[in-house]
């Protein structure tokens, strides 16, 4: 089983952010496009499950109403329709606003990848910095598409996010 801790993930991210943007662009195309590039993939992203720290459970969580202390369980599966090769995993991400006071990430996360056929765990990956990089890459893709022509003549850019997600997004847009 592959195990990558947060330090190892951060090292990989620092050396390959342009690749992360390119991969994110392809993943977004799979989710939203119905053209030939995505025609051979079946994407299954069930409703995420959220459990607030005080024990209230919800099957759906609207991002604007997410409680300050919540843990999200986000499963996903992608299958290539011709080869039947399947990727299966789950990300567990928590939002803990109080973590900043004790020097910990506000949104810690972990990712587990499974062998779809046997159900065995193939990898455990520290997901905190990976989530921040994915969020920043998604924002970079959106910025390229929606705003880049207008940003050539300005020195300011507003970015909204918490913790690592915000600072990663700002740093990566400067590059």
Number of C-alpha atoms within 10 A of each C-alpha: 10 9 12 15 13 18 11 13 16 17 11 12 17 10 10 10 17 14 12 18 21 13 15 21 16 14 14 13 14 20 14 9 13 12 10 9 11 18 12 16 20 16 16 13 13 10 13 17 16 23 18 17 15 9 9 10 14 12 10 12 17 7 7 6 7 15 19 14 16 21 22 22 16 17 19 16 17 17 17 15 12 8 9 12 12 17 16 19 19 18 21 19 20 23 22 18 17 13 14 12 9 8 8 13 21 22 24 22 23 19 22 18 22 20 14 16 10 7 10 11 15 15 16 18 19 22 24 24 24 22 21 23 25 21 20 28 25 21 19 21 19 13 15 13 10 11 12 13 10 9 13 8 8 7 6 7 9 5 14 9 14 14 17 21 23 16 15 19 22 19 10 16 16 7 7
